Every structure is written in structure tokens, then in C-alpha cells.
């Protein structure tokens, strides 16, 4: 288990579509997931996609539990989601401020579906099928975008709503790398 370097915006590896994982419950997968967890926790992230550490697989992890980067966020259970499929359950979208470990120190106002169903597999190949809303839905969409080579600035509607965290929120004490 170790932390890995997180690729940053501008690295071409973040812009490709990740490949489906075909083998579950392997030593390699468990080692990857341990490194992803260590990296996410070390960076105070709420999620991490394998492509962010240079691994071109459709694997994401996420968890929200008293995170200093998102102090008001609801709790989201620790989840490993492999080969995900997202299905919006409504056309309703909501703008919300997002940050990303691959876009350090910045925030942007991003529209996301408010309710969705996500399906996929866990590290053992067991089916995951959840219906979620709120911050949980936002986190899943953000992380799964990485699997398709999409970073949140690409979804911002108005670039006036994108900037450095300390400039946008000078009194909030928001800390990003």
C-alpha cells in the first residue's frame, strides 16, 4: 500500500476512455485499490478514479466522512465501483461547486443530475445497484466522468464560475492542493 502521484489537468492520459476490467478479486486489483484509498485519503479526496493515477481501467472509489475539503457534505459510504453504468432518473440538474485532485487549488460550478441509478461491480465481482441523490449523486458522476476522459472544467457552463479556491472563497478557508 502506498500513495501514488495524481495526474494533473493537461496530462493526455486523463483524456482517454478507460478500459473495462475483466478479472475481479485479484492481487493486482486489491493492490491497486489499496493504493487508490491511500492516495485519496492522503489528499483529503472524496473519490478517485484509476486513470487519475495513470491506470487506464474503469475503476473508481469514493467515500465522504467528515472531509475538510467538503465540510458540509453528507456522508457517502465507502464504495468500490468497477465498470459503472449511470442512469439519470430525472432531467433535473443542479449546479454545485466541485474540486478535483487532478485540478488542484481550483473550483468550478458544475451542473449534475440530481437523481441517478448506478450499477457496476465491486472488487469481488458482486453486483452494485444503487439509487442516489444529492452529493452522493454528484460524487459518482464526477468520478465516473474520469473514466470517459472528462474533467469537471469541461462541464462548466460559464467560465466566470471557475477559479482558484482561495480567490473564489477567501473567507471560507477552503484548502485544495
ABEGO torsion letter per residue (X at the ends): XBBBBBBBBGBAAAABBBBBBABBGBAAAAAAAAAAAAAAAAAGBABBBAAAAGBBBBBBBBBBBGBAABAABBBBBBBBBBGBBBBBABABBBBBBBBBAABBGBBBBBBBBABBBBBEBBAAGBBBBBBBBEAAAAAAAAAAAAAAGBBAAAABABAAABBBAAAABAAAGBBBX
